[in-house]
Each structure stands twice: as structure tokens, then as C-alpha cells.
Amino acid sequence: MTCQDPSKCGAGIPKGQQLKMTYVYPTGVAATTAQWQTYKSDASQAGIDITLVAQSFNTIIGQSLPCSPMSSKCAVQVFAFGGWVFNGPGFEPTGEPLFATGAGSNSGNYSDPTMDSLITGTHTSSAMSTFDQYATYGTQQLPFIWAPQSTRIYGVNSKLHNVTFNALYTLVPEYWYFTK
């Protein structure tokens, strides 16, 4: 995975530069470590060089604040928080500031003036063409890299009632009750 045509690779990326990234992932679960090692191995087969750095979830959160792209705090390209997937209220982009420069939700520190303008446009226009432009530009920019998410399986005793699960992983045990 090396740049063949600098005009298609992005500003400042010379011909022959390999795609190299640092991924910070959460510690504490052996399956998560194995998952990221497999991800790195698979990426290497495509010529992508990933450096894995294991840190506690709290450390990752502390490091993932928006920063200036030129500062040393922005040395990490990917923070894998673990367990959080953004898809908004649906699967279509809705113009939220997820990838706006300096937004609290923009932990990857993606910054692009065109994207900022398109996001602002989705807040002030109801025209579908505005959202289409935002979505199209986002797919061209790829400000987010897919990362594996763990699958959870829950078992619930048949005598425990009112247990429900949803995509947000919220549990409300105050509504649970047992029967004999």
C-alpha cells in the first residue's frame, strides 16, 4: 500500500510512501488484544504497516482530546476506544459535528475546511443536495477507518423477566424481577 500517484494520495504524500499508522487500543481483555493482532496481520498482507500500542481505556480517553495537527499530541492516527460505534440515528450521514475541526467528538483530529463548510451547511439547509454533498465528500475523504467491534452474547435465566437489550448496550436492572 504505497503512493503511486501523489496527485491522488493527498497533500504532502510523496510517491512511494507506504501507509503506516499507529493504533492505540484498550487493554484488559485478552480477546481484544488478539483481535487487534489479527487486524494488524491482515493489514500487513495489504502492505499497511500498523504499530499497535496497548493502553488503558482511561489513558486513551485522556489522549484523545482534539489537538492541533502539528502538535506532538497528535502523533496517534487511530484510537480504538472499544465498544462504541457511531451510526447516528440511522445509517445516513446527518451533518453532526463528528468530523468538524476541533469538535469534542472528533477524537481523530480530522481537519478539513471543505468538510467543516459542508457540515455547517447541513445545519442551515434543508435541501437534500446539501446532505448529498456532505455524504459524497465524506466518502471521498474517509475521515474514519473501520475497526473491528466485539460481539457480545448474553444469556438470561428464563426466571428473570423484563430483560431487554439494545444497540446502546444499556441495561435497566431496576425493571428486572424473578419468578419461581
C-alpha angles and dihedrals in degrees: 000000000000132000110264099172116029091202088065099038101066137260114318096009110124127209111277097024112142122224105253125171140173116225120196111200134180122264129215103072119078092207091057091053091049090047093054093045089054091047090052091048092049092047091051089059087061091048096258115138112213123183111203120212118185116210138158117270090245091054091050092051090049092052098043099075116124112272141171110281089230095055124097089241088072094062093111116080099190131033112192102199094179125230100027122107123176119212099140118218089325140348097284120088111255103190099255116156093257090124100026116128109267096003115149089233091054097085091156090063093229108174128185126149093213091053090047090053093048092049090051089049092056088057094054105033132063093194113120089218088067091055091043091054091048092049094045093049091047092054090050094048098042095204090177130052118210113244128188117266123204122246119230127208119194128195119201126191111243089234092061110085137194093031110147133171130206140177092270092060090233117159123193106195092171086079096048123103138174129230127196 
